């Protein structure tokens, strides 16, 4: 019987170590020695394609003027940029504010059915070959659009994922510190994924696709940006990660807002794993299947379960070796720091690494909460936005 605990401990520990450390090391080696390092030149003014910048905005009167001003100042020919905003269900001044700008085409239906329903409704109206999606509460860097479209000169590229950046403050609470560090880690992985074969997913803050490849996700899809990008990968195209095109936003205003966001993403991640079974076919997709499982699927399935299993089996194994005693003490110390992070979650602290154990624990706990919401069918595609911190 005790041999079972030994096996479960080491097997679970291997899963955790591989998911959060081992995969990063392996993809670093593979991308460094076998990666694609060529970056296409930015097309000349005459060669730049017409594009549609599509922004979904629900009750965004607080941000929409800043978003429009930022979009119109981007380095791209005005006659080749279509700025479209779909504001279905909005009951504030979002639509009114959009209509004040002649360069903006605004779409509005009074019924609120969620972001993906609104976007799917507008896609057939788009005539440009490229669609760039962006969130209403983000600012794009000046060269973002040109840095994105240059990759479409390669016919193998079906989409481009921009980088999500969190505004870094001198002192951050648990949400700001944790989210900022997490996205730096994610950006590093995505860069290496993209160099080796393809980026594994895109963040809705900024990504682009060939219009002809866009497949309307089912209207109950929770994280439509990830599913949309992976469907294009499954169709045989690459998704390129472009850190030179980034969307800048502040962190969640509080850890409660970040928890709500993480639970939704976890529920959507589990749903995506269920709905993308084709990507598990390693005989068809090869390295891409390995990347998809290692970078995404394991985080939303095995890794959180393995963390619990490591702790439980470690307790049983304490009498059998000093190693297991020290391992258990180490785990307890880690979760004690996480508990302190929870107690101080709303305090702003200069040492941002202090919140890493708490954010890591919260992120994995959100997978269980997300799974519960998905099983109970409580995670609606229509959801209340998480508040963002003020600069």
C-alpha positions in Angstrom: 0.0 0.0 0.0 2.8 2.4 0.9 4.4 1.9 -2.5 1.2 3.4 -4.0 1.9 6.6 -2.0 5.5 6.7 -3.1 4.4 6.4 -6.7 1.6 9.0 -6.4 4.0 11.5 -4.7 6.7 11.2 -7.3 4.4 11.0 -10.3 2.4 14.1 -9.1 5.6 16.0 -8.3 6.9 15.2 -11.8 3.7 16.6 -13.3 3.9 19.9 -11.3 7.6 20.3 -12.0 7.2 19.6 -15.7 4.2 21.9 -16.2 5.7 24.9 -14.5 9.5 24.5 -15.0 10.3 21.5 -17.3 8.3 22.6 -20.3 9.8 26.1 -20.2 13.3 24.6 -20.2 12.6 22.2 -23.1 10.9 24.8 -25.3 13.7 27.2 -24.6 16.2 24.6 -25.9 14.1 23.7 -28.9 13.3 27.3 -29.9 17.0 28.3 -29.5 18.4 25.6 -31.7 15.5 24.7 -34.1 13.4 27.9 -33.9 12.3 30.2 -36.8 14.2 33.5 -36.2 13.4 35.4 -39.4 11.1 38.4 -38.9 9.5 39.8 -42.1 10.1 43.3 -43.1 7.3 45.8 -42.6 5.6 46.4 -46.0 5.9 49.7 -47.7 3.0 52.2 -47.5 1.6 51.0 -50.8 1.9 47.3 -49.9 0.1 47.6 -46.6 -3.2 45.7 -46.7 -6.6 47.1 -45.7 -7.5 45.9 -42.3 -10.4 46.0 -39.9 -9.7 46.8 -36.2 -12.7 45.3 -34.4 -13.4 46.3 -30.8 -16.1 44.7 -28.7 -17.3 47.2 -26.1 -20.0 46.7 -23.5 -20.7 49.7 -21.3 -17.2 51.1 -21.8 -18.0 54.9 -21.5 -15.1 55.2 -19.1 -12.5 54.0 -21.6 -14.0 54.2 -25.1 -12.8 57.8 -26.0 -9.3 56.9 -24.9 -9.5 53.7 -27.0 -10.8 55.5 -30.1 -8.1 58.3 -29.8 -5.4 55.7 -29.3 -6.6 53.6 -32.3 -6.8 56.6 -34.6 -3.2 57.7 -33.7 -1.7 54.3 -34.6 0.9 54.3 -37.4 -1.3 53.0 -40.2 -2.7 54.7 -43.3 -6.1 56.1 -42.4 -7.6 55.0 -45.8 -6.6 51.4 -45.1 -7.9 51.1 -41.5 -11.5 50.3 -40.7 -12.2 51.1 -37.1 -15.3 49.1 -36.1 -16.9 49.0 -32.6 -19.7 46.6 -31.7 -21.4 47.7 -28.5 -24.3 45.3 -28.2 -26.3 45.5 -25.0 -24.7 48.7 -23.9 -26.9 50.9 -21.8 -24.5 53.8 -21.0 -23.1 56.4 -23.4 -20.7 54.1 -25.3 -22.7 54.2 -28.5 -23.3 57.9 -28.3 -19.6 58.6 -27.7 -18.6 56.4 -30.7 -20.9 58.2 -33.1 -19.1 61.4 -32.4 -16.2 60.1 -34.5 -16.8 60.0 -38.3 -13.9 57.5 -38.7 -15.7 55.0 -36.4 -18.3 52.5 -37.6 -20.4 51.5 -34.6 -22.8 48.6 -34.4 -25.4 48.3 -31.6 -28.2 45.9 -30.8 -30.1 46.5 -27.6 -30.1 42.8 -26.7 -27.1 41.6 -24.7 -26.1 38.1 -25.6 -22.3 38.3 -24.9 -19.2 39.3 -26.7 -18.9 36.3 -29.0 -22.5 36.6 -30.2 -21.9 40.3 -31.0 -18.6 39.6 -32.8 -20.1 36.7 -34.8 -22.9 39.0 -35.8 -20.5 41.5 -37.4 -17.9 39.2 -39.0 -20.0 38.7 -42.2 -19.9 42.4 -42.8 -16.1 42.6 -42.9 -14.6 42.9 -46.4 -10.9 43.2 -45.5 -8.6 40.2 -45.6 -7.4 40.7 -42.1 -9.2 41.3 -38.8 -7.5 42.7 -35.7 -9.3 42.2 -32.5 -8.7 44.4 -29.4 -10.4 45.1 -26.1 -11.9 48.5 -25.3 -9.9 49.0 -22.1 -6.4 48.6 -23.6 -4.0 51.0 -25.4 -1.9 49.7 -28.3 1.6 50.8 -29.0 2.2 53.1 -32.0 3.6 50.4 -34.3 1.3 47.6 -33.3 -0.7 47.3 -36.5 2.3 47.3 -38.9 4.2 44.8 -36.7 1.2 42.5 -36.9 0.3 42.7 -40.6 3.9 42.0 -41.7 3.6 38.4 -40.7 0.7 37.8 -43.1 3.1 38.0 -46.1 3.8 34.4 -45.2 0.9 32.2 -46.5 1.6 29.7 -43.7 0.5 32.3 -41.1 -3.1 32.2 -40.2 -3.0 34.6 -37.3 -0.9 36.8 -35.1 -1.0 37.1 -31.3 0.0 40.4 -29.8 1.5 40.7 -26.3 -0.5 41.6 -23.2 1.3 43.9 -20.9 0.2 45.0 -17.4 1.1 48.5 -16.2 3.8 48.0 -13.6 3.6 50.3 -10.6 6.4 51.0 -8.1 4.2 49.3 -5.5 1.5 46.7 -6.3 -1.1 44.7 -4.4 -1.4 41.0 -4.9 -3.4 41.4 -8.1 -1.1 43.8 -9.7 2.1 42.1 -8.7 0.9 38.6 -9.5 -0.8 39.4 -12.8 2.2 41.4 -14.0 4.7 38.7 -13.3 2.4 36.0 -14.7 2.1 37.8 -18.1 5.9 38.3 -18.3 6.3 34.5 -17.8 3.5 33.8 -20.4 5.1 36.2 -22.9 8.4 34.3 -22.6 6.7 31.0 -23.2 4.7 32.3 -26.1 7.7 33.8 -27.8 9.5 30.4 -27.6 6.4 28.5 -28.7 6.0 30.7 -31.7 9.7 30.4 -32.7 9.6 26.7 -32.6 6.3 25.9 -34.3 3.3 28.1 -33.4 2.0 30.2 -30.5 -0.5 28.2 -28.4 -3.4 30.5 -28.2 -4.0 34.3 -28.2 -5.2 36.8 -25.7 -8.3 38.8 -26.6 -6.6 42.1 -25.8 -4.8 41.9 -29.2 -4.7 39.3 -31.9 -5.3 39.1 -35.7 -6.6 36.5 -38.1 -7.1 36.1 -41.8 -10.8 36.8 -42.3 -11.3 33.7 -44.5 -10.1 31.5 -41.7 -12.3 32.8 -39.0 -14.7 30.1 -37.8 -17.6 31.4 -35.6 -17.1 29.8 -32.2 -20.3 28.5 -30.6 -22.1 31.3 -28.8 -21.6 29.6 -25.4 -17.8 29.6 -25.8 -16.2 31.2 -22.7 -12.7 32.0 -23.9 -13.4 32.6 -27.6 -10.0 34.1 -28.3 -8.1 30.9 -27.3 -10.6 28.7 -29.2 -10.5 30.9 -32.3 -6.7 30.9 -32.5 -6.4 27.1 -31.9 -9.0 26.3 -34.5 -6.9 28.1 -37.0 -3.8 26.1 -35.8 -5.8 22.9 -36.1 -6.6 23.9 -39.7 -2.9 23.7 -40.5 -1.8 27.3 -40.1 0.8 29.0 -37.8 -0.1 31.5 -35.1 2.8 33.9 -34.7 3.6 35.7 -31.5 4.6 39.3 -32.0 5.8 41.1 -28.8 6.4 44.2 -30.9 2.6 44.7 -30.9 1.2 45.0 -27.4 -1.9 45.9 -25.6 -1.3 47.8 -22.3 -3.8 47.7 -19.5 -3.8 48.0 -15.7 -4.1 45.0 -13.4 -7.4 43.9 -11.9 -8.5 46.5 -9.2 -8.5 43.8 -6.5 -7.8 40.2 -5.9 -11.5 39.6 -5.9 -11.8 40.9 -9.4 -8.8 38.8 -10.4 -10.3 35.7 -8.9 -13.5 36.3 -10.8 -11.5 36.6 -14.0 -9.3 33.5 -13.3 -12.3 31.3 -12.5 -13.9 32.3 -15.8 -10.7 31.6 -17.7 -10.3 28.2 -15.9 -13.9 27.2 -16.8 -13.3 28.3 -20.4 -10.0 26.4 -20.5 -11.5 23.2 -19.4 -14.3 23.8 -21.9 -11.7 24.4 -24.6 -9.9 21.2 -23.8 -13.1 19.3 -24.2 -14.0 21.0 -27.5 -10.5 20.7 -29.1 -9.9 17.0 -29.0 -8.3 17.0 -32.5 -5.3 18.8 -31.1 -4.5 15.8 -28.9 -3.7 13.7 -32.1 0.1 13.7 -31.9 0.3 11.6 -35.1 -1.3 14.5 -37.0 0.0 17.6 -35.2 3.3 16.3 -33.8 5.1 18.9 -31.8 2.1 21.2 -31.7 0.1 18.6 -29.8 3.0 18.3 -27.3 3.0 22.1 -26.9 -0.7 22.4 -26.6 -0.9 19.7 -23.9 2.2 20.9 -22.0 1.5 24.7 -22.1 -2.2 24.7 -21.8 -4.1 21.5 -21.3 -2.1 20.3 -18.3 -2.6 23.7 -16.5 -6.3 23.3 -16.7 -6.5 19.6 -15.8 -3.6 17.6 -14.3 -1.4 20.2 -12.7 -3.8 21.5 -10.0 -4.8 17.9 -9.1 -1.2 17.0 -8.9 -0.5 19.8 -6.4 -3.1 18.5 -4.1 -1.8 14.9 -4.5 1.8 16.0 -3.7 0.7 17.6 -0.4 -1.6 14.7 0.7 0.9 11.9 -0.1 3.8 13.9 1.4 2.0 13.9 4.8 1.7 10.1 4.7 5.3 9.7 3.7 6.9 11.9 6.5 7.9 8.9 8.7 9.8 7.1 6.0 12.6 9.6 5.3 14.1 12.9 6.3 13.6 14.0 2.7 9.8 13.7 3.0 9.9 15.6 6.3 11.9 18.5 4.7 9.7 18.4 1.6 6.6 18.7 3.7 8.1 21.6 5.7 9.0 23.3 2.4 5.4 22.9 1.1 4.0 24.3 4.4 6.4 27.3 4.2 5.3 28.0 0.7 1.6 27.9 1.6 2.2 29.9 4.7 3.7 32.6 2.6 0.7 32.3 0.3 -1.6 32.7 3.3 0.3 35.8 4.4 -0.1 37.1 0.8 -3.8 36.5 1.1 -4.0 38.4 4.4 -2.0 41.3 2.8 -3.6 41.0 -0.7 -4.8 44.6 -0.7 -1.6 46.1 0.6 0.8 47.6 -1.9 4.3 46.2 -1.5 7.5 47.0 -3.4 8.8 43.4 -3.3 6.4 41.9 -5.9 7.8 38.4 -5.6 6.2 38.3 -2.1 2.9 37.7 -3.8 4.0 34.9 -6.1 3.1 32.0 -3.8 -0.3 33.5 -3.2 -1.0 34.2 -6.9 0.2 30.7 -7.9 -2.0 29.1 -5.3 -5.0 31.3 -6.2 -4.5 30.5 -9.9 -4.6 26.7 -9.3 -7.5 26.9 -6.9 -9.4 28.8 -9.6 -9.3 25.7 -11.8 -11.4 23.7 -9.2 -13.8 26.6 -8.9 -14.0 26.9 -12.7 -14.6 23.2 -13.1 -17.4 23.4 -10.5 -19.0 26.3 -12.4 -18.8 24.5 -15.7 -20.3 21.3 -14.3 -23.1 23.2 -12.7 -23.5 25.3 -15.9 -23.2 28.4 -13.9 -20.5 30.1 -16.0 -22.5 32.2 -18.4 -20.8 33.6 -21.6 -22.4 36.9 -20.5 -20.4 38.1 -17.5 -19.7 41.2 -15.5 -16.4 42.8 -16.3 -13.6 42.8 -13.7 -12.8 46.3 -12.5 -9.3 47.4 -13.5 -6.9 49.4 -11.3 -6.4 53.1 -11.7 -3.0 54.3 -12.9 
